[in-house]
Amino acid sequence: MDIKTPVLADPAPIKKSRLSMHSSILPYSPQPQRALFATGMLLSIPRKKTGVLDDVRTAAWLDSMKSSSPPPKKFAYDTNADQDSSDVDVSYRSWTLNYPSALTSFEQITHFAKGKRLALFLDYDGTLSPIVDNPDLAFMSDDMRSAVKDVAKLFPTAIISGRSRDKVYEFVGLSELYYAGSHGMDIMSPAKGSAGFNGHPNCVKLTDKQQGKEAVLFQPASEFVSMIEEVFTSLIETTKEIKGATVENNKFCVSVHYRNVAEKDWKTIALRVYAILKEYPRLRLTHGRKVLEVRPVIDWNKGKAVEFLLDSLGLNDCDDVLPIYVGDDRTDEDAFKFLREENRGYGILVSSVPKESHAFYSLKEPSEVMEFLKELVTWKLSSL
Ligand SMILES: O=P(O)(O)OC[C@H]1O[C@H](O[C@H]2O[C@H](CO)[C@@H](O)[C@H](O)[C@H]2O)[C@H](O)[C@@H](O)[C@@H]1O
């Protein structure tokens, strides 16, 4: 396999022309048996190493960094900071014509969910907990925790986070859920499973110590742990003089945070991360909310994690299952895309600013996510 330089892997641009609104609120067609594991999960993306190309790439990184996580109330692709707030509201309202609020469309959602088994997939940062400056302090509220707990008693519920699985479990602390860390590269799921993953080399059956249950542990990037550890150390070293920069080890990926770094230093961060990545052709970079994420070049993402979890929950290839995925970040788009393309279920984008997305619905912020979860509980209990 010829992989020469780091891969810049922003999700493909989302086409402006969305499917006509809610065209997929149609009976789902039966899905053919899916192969969960491609024969080779490594992506082969040959690159040339030239100075010009390097400049272009770091410039592209910088653009992505600038457009990442805009301040609330500012139109996502508007550069005019003086924009009147009423204009912003108008922009947001017109955006919701394409991405209706999951709260105001609740009846539509439940109408479609009637007679179906819901499965819930939730992102953590920016979805269950508000975005804060210090990633170590991104706690979810007790109210949110009890809303998630209640919903998980009624529907199979999983959290799929970019954090390490242990870290996200530490934040959430609920044994009723299933957890996937490192953007889906570390999944602890129930052992019900279908033939899809039995016997896969990265899949082992064990007893989940945290939850005391029989489980399946799937870590498709297990061979990268020591490389990630090494890169983590190098990234700490190379960013240590940049004020505000922090590096987080998420086991199968590393986050380089620049939320607290002065904008004038973002280019330095981009150049230094890029220089390290050039030494690791089997790693690539994705962008999140004021964070550069370094991860293995494997064909695995949150969308594949949703499919894996559905399979291990025994819910794949079932016409009567309606998966709902709630998330706020670019990496969640893979899951939205999977649900949309497979005509499976609904993605709900959490955003207070207009953004192009593969999601169907929107919610403004984590407090609305909590409200939505509570409504699901009320709806389900009233129908029992
Ligand atoms: O998939 P997620 O659960 O959304 O995780 C994505 C990243 O989330 C965290 O960073 C983000 O939230 C921080 C706390 O609010 C914020 O300070 C940071 O700017 C955001 O990017 C987490 O720290 C990362 O490791 C995750 O990859």
The ligand as a Tripos MOL2 file, in Angstrom:
@<TRIPOS>MOLECULE
LIG
   27    28     1     0     0
SMALL
NO_CHARGES

@<TRIPOS>ATOM
      1 O1        -17.4730   13.6780   19.3380 O.co2     1 LIG1
      2 P1        -17.5500   14.5990   20.5040 P.3       1 LIG1
      3 O2        -18.0410   13.9450   21.7520 O.co2     1 LIG1
      4 O3        -18.3050   15.8620   20.1980 O.co2     1 LIG1
      5 O4        -16.0250   15.0180   20.7800 O.3       1 LIG1
      6 C1        -15.3530   15.9170   19.8820 C.3       1 LIG1
      7 C2        -14.2600   16.6270   20.6320 C.3       1 LIG1
      8 O5        -14.9090   17.1810   21.7830 O.3       1 LIG1
      9 C3        -14.0750   17.8090   22.7500 C.3       1 LIG1
     10 O6        -13.6660   19.0660   22.2420 O.3       1 LIG1
     11 C4        -14.7210   19.9800   22.0290 C.3       1 LIG1
     12 O7        -15.3620   20.2690   23.2900 O.3       1 LIG1
     13 C5        -14.5040   20.9440   24.2430 C.3       1 LIG1
     14 C6        -15.2830   21.0830   25.5410 C.3       1 LIG1
     15 O8        -16.4840   21.7810   25.3690 O.3       1 LIG1
     16 C7        -14.0560   22.2890   23.6660 C.3       1 LIG1
     17 O9        -13.1950   22.9470   24.5810 O.3       1 LIG1
     18 C8        -13.3190   22.0340   22.3430 C.3       1 LIG1
     19 O10       -12.9790   23.2720   21.7480 O.3       1 LIG1
     20 C9        -14.2080   21.2480   21.3870 C.3       1 LIG1
     21 O11       -13.5010   20.8990   20.2100 O.3       1 LIG1
     22 C10       -12.9180   16.9340   23.1400 C.3       1 LIG1
     23 O12       -12.0770   17.6440   24.0210 O.3       1 LIG1
     24 C11       -12.1680   16.4160   21.9330 C.3       1 LIG1
     25 O13       -11.1550   15.5450   22.3300 O.3       1 LIG1
     26 C12       -13.1710   15.6680   21.0740 C.3       1 LIG1
     27 O14       -12.5170   15.1210   19.9410 O.3       1 LIG1
@<TRIPOS>BOND
     1     1     2 2
     2     2     3 1
     3     2     4 1
     4     2     5 1
     5     5     6 1
     6     6     7 1
     7     7     8 1
     8     7    26 1
     9     8     9 1
    10     9    10 1
    11     9    22 1
    12    10    11 1
    13    11    12 1
    14    11    20 1
    15    12    13 1
    16    13    14 1
    17    13    16 1
    18    14    15 1
    19    16    17 1
    20    16    18 1
    21    18    19 1
    22    18    20 1
    23    20    21 1
    24    22    23 1
    25    22    24 1
    26    24    25 1
    27    24    26 1
    28    26    27 1
@<TRIPOS>SUBSTRUCTURE
     1 LIG1         1 GROUP 0 **** ****
